[in-house]
Amino acid sequence: MLAFFNYPFYSNGFIPHGHCYLWKTGLVWLHILSDSLMALAYFSIAIALVYFVRKREDLPFKSILLLFGAFIIFCGTTHIMEIWTLWYPTYWLSGFIKALTALISVYTAFTLVPIIPQALALPSPAQLEVANSQLKLTLKELAETQTQLIQTEKMSSLGKLVAGIAHEINNPVSFIYGNIGIANEYTENLLKLISLYQECYPKTLSKIQILAETIELDFIKKDLPKIFSSIKIGSERICEIVLSLRSFSRVDEAEIKRVDLHEGINSTLLILGNQLKGQGKYLDIEIIKEYGELPQVDCYPGQLNQVFMNLLTNAIDTLRESIVGCRVPKSNIISAENQQPTNNNPQIRIVTEVLDSHQVMIRVIDNGCGMTEEVRQKIFDPFFTTKPVGSGTGLGMSISYQIVDKHGGQFKCITQPLQGTEFQIRIPIRSKLY
C-alpha cells in the first residue's frame, strides 16, 4: 500500500528534464521564468475568483466559477511541476497532476454546456440599464402618487373639518339672526312706550329723571337701533361666510354634479378675503370680476374649488412679492438705476366666458412679477416651487393640473417677467364621466 503511494514519486531510471536543455543556463532560466510567471498568474486568477464568489453570495452559476478556479489551480500546478522536473525526474507525479487537470477540465466543459442557454438568457448591461431607468421612473411616479394621495386626503379631511365647523357655527348664528328682528321690534316698542310716557307725564319724579340722565336715555334711544342694525349686518356676514365654507368644502358632493362655477369662485374669494386686505407693508389686492353668462357645468365641485383656491393663493403670493419688489434677473429689470420694480396697484382679474357650445374658460390674471420661461415650463411639475423652503410643497399646481385633466379640460399658463401671469382653464360643459 505504501509502495502505491510512493509510486508517483518514483524517479529511478529517468533523467532530469534539464538534460533536454543541455543545462544551458539561458534556456533553463527562460523556462523557469516563463513557468513561474504563468503559475503565478493562474494562482492569482483562482484566488480572485474564489474571493469574488465569497463576496457575492447572490451570484448565479457559482459552482461553474469554482470549477474554473480548481481547473486554473491545477494548470498552475503543472507549470510548477515543469520547473520541479528540471532537477527531479518525478514524471509520474507530473503525469498524475496533468491527468487530474484533464479530468477537471473535461468535467468543467460538460458542466458548462447546459449553463450556456441560461447565461445567454441573462439581460445585457444595456437591458439592465433600461430596466433600471424604468424602475426609477416607476418609483418616482409611485412617490408622486403617494404624496398626491396624502395631499388629497388632507384636503378631504380639511373639507370635512370646514363643513363640521360651518355646521356648528350655523346653528347658533341662525338662532341669533332669527331673533334679531324680534328683539329689535320689542326694543322699538319699549322705546315708543318710554317716549309716550314722557309726553304724558313730562314732570317725572326726580329719581326717574336722575336715572334717565345717568344712563343717557336720549342717546340710548338713538344708538340702540344702530346697534341692532350692526348685529344684523354682522350676523348676515357670518351666514354668508358659513354658506361659503359649506359651498367650498362640498363634502357631500363627491360625485359629478351640475353646478354654477361662479358660486365656487365667489366662495373661494370670500374665504380668502382676509388675505386680500392690506397688512403692514402690503397693499389691498383689488379683485376685478368679469363674469360671462356661464351655463351650469358638470364637474366635481369640491375639486374645482381646490383648483380655484390654489390659483388665487398663488396670485396673492406673487402680488405680495411684487409689492415689496420682484425677484427677477437684472437683465429683465427695466427701471431707473436697475432697481427691483414694485407694484403699487395689485390686481387679480377673474374672467369667465363661453368659448363654444361645448366648453367654458376661466382666466385668472394677476399683474404681479410674472415668470421666466424656465419657471413656466416647470410650473406643473410635482414638487416644483419658487417659494422659500417650508413655505410650499410644490404640489398645488401639479394637483390642479391633474384635476383639470381629469375633467377633460386644459390648463395653460401665459406669463413673462414683469408682465404678470395668466392661467387659463378650459372645462367641458358636459362631462363624459357621467
C-alpha positions, 0 to 999 in steps of 0.5 A: 500500500505504501509502495502505491503511494510512493509510486508517483514519486518514483524517479529511478531510471529517468533523467532530469528534464534539464538534460533536454536543455543541455543545462544551458543556463539561458534556456533553463532560466527562460523556462523557469521564468516563463513557468513561474510567471504563468503559475503565478498568474493562474494562482492569482486568477483562482484566488480572485475568483474564489474571493469574488464568489465569497463576496457575492453570495447572490451570484448565479452559476457559482459552482461553474466559477469554482470549477474554473478556479480548481481547473486554473489551480491545477494548470498552475500546478503543472507549470510548477511541476515543469520547473520541479522536473528540471532537477527531479525526474518525478514524471509520474507525479507530473503525469498524475497532476496533468491527468487530474487537470484533464479530468477537471477540465473535461468535467468543467466543459460538460458542466458548462454546456447546459449553463450556456442557454441560461447565461445567454438568457441573462439581460445585457448591461444595456437591458439592465440599464433600461430596466433600471431607468424604468424602475426609477421612473416607476418609483418616482411616479409611485412617490408622486402618487403617494404624496398626491394621495396624502395631499388629497386626503388632507384636503378631504379631511380639511373639507370635512373639518370646514363643513363640521365647523360651518355646521356648528357655527350655523346653528347658533348664528341662525338662532341669533339672526332669527331673533334679531328682528324680534328683539329689535321690534320689542326694543322699538316698542319699549322705546315708543312706550318710554317716549309716550310716557314722557309726553304724558307725564313730562314732570317725572319724579326726580329719581326717574329723571336722575336715572334717565340722565345717568344712563343717557336715555336720549342717546340710548334711544338713538344708538340702540337701533344702530346697534341692532342694525350692526348685529344684523349686518354682522350676523348676515356676514357670518351666514354668508361666510358659513354658506361659503365654507359649506359651498367650498368644502362640498363634502357631500358632493363627491360625485359629478354634479351640475353646478354654477362655477361662479358660486365656487369662485365667489366662495373661494374669494370670500374665504380668502378675503382676509388675505386680500386686505392690506397688512403692514407693508402690503397693499389691498389686492383689488379683485376685478370680476368679469363674469360671462353668462356661464351655463351650469357645468358638470364637474366635481365641485369640491375639486374645482374649488381646490383648483380655484383656491390654489390659483388665487393663493398663488396670485396673492403670493406673487402680488405680495412679492411684487409689492415689496419688489420682484425677484427677477434677473437684472437683465429683465429689470427695466427701471431707473438705476436697475432697481427691483420694480414694485407694484403699487396697484395689485390686481387679480382679474377673474374672467369667465366666458363661453368659448363654444357650445361645448366648453367654458374658460376661466382666466385668472390674471394677476399683474404681479412679477410674472415668470421666466420661461424656465419657471413656466415650463416647470410650473406643473411639475410635482414638487416644483416651487419658487417659494422659500423652503417650508413655505410650499410643497410644490404640489398645488399646481401639479394637483390642479393640473391633474384635476383639470385633466381629469375633467377633460379640460386644459390648463395653460399658463401665459406669463413673462417677467414683469408682465404678470401671469395668466392661467387659463382653464378650459372645462367641458360643459358636459362631462363624459364621466357621467 
